[in-house]
Amino acid sequence: MTETTDARPRTVETRADLDDVLAAEARVLVMIRTAGCAICQSMEPILDLAARATDATVVVFNPKDDLDAVADFEVRSVPTFLLFEDGDLVARRADGFVPTEDLVAFIENGS
């Protein structure tokens, strides 16, 4: 794995902000998280590495009280990783902590 960009994950506060990113970017990895999620916090440095190692835009989104977003994305646990291509959800992962190499492979291959 080689670093290709100086990109960094960005945080979006609302579903509208997330929708704007999904409309503007070709490939987007979204980590759905909640405040106080220890696994989510431990994923932050890995998200940073994944953002620099891939061409994907990496976004962190806490839906807070947005139950529509939780339902739309079928979030049952956090962190949930959603991979979008051209605005379409193409893959998901919701299995807790994901090592860097696995997350990069998920972004690159959708699996």
MOJOFEN-V883697 format. One line per field, one symbol per residue. ss: DSSP state (@ for helix, = for strand, . for the rest). phi: phi as a letter, one per 30 degrees, with the letter a starting at -180 (. if undefined). burial: I if it has 16 or more other C-alpha atoms within 10 Angstrom, else O. A space follows every 10 residues. Layout:
ss: ???
phi: ???
burial: ???
This chain:
ss: .........= ==..@@@@@@ @@@@..==== ==.....@@@ @@@@@@@@@@ @@@...==== =.....@@@@ @@.......= =====..=== ===......@ @@@@@@@@@. .
phi: .cdcbcdbdb cccbdddddd dddccdbbcc cdbbdiddde dddedddddd ddcbcddcbc bcdhcdddde dechdcabdc cbccbhicdc abbbbidbde ddddddddci b
burial: OOOOOOIIIO OIOOOOOIOO IIOOOOIIII IIIIOOOOOI OOIOOIIIII IIIIIIIIII IIIOOOOOII OOOOIOOIII IIIIIOIOOO IIIIOOIIOI OOIIOIIOOI O
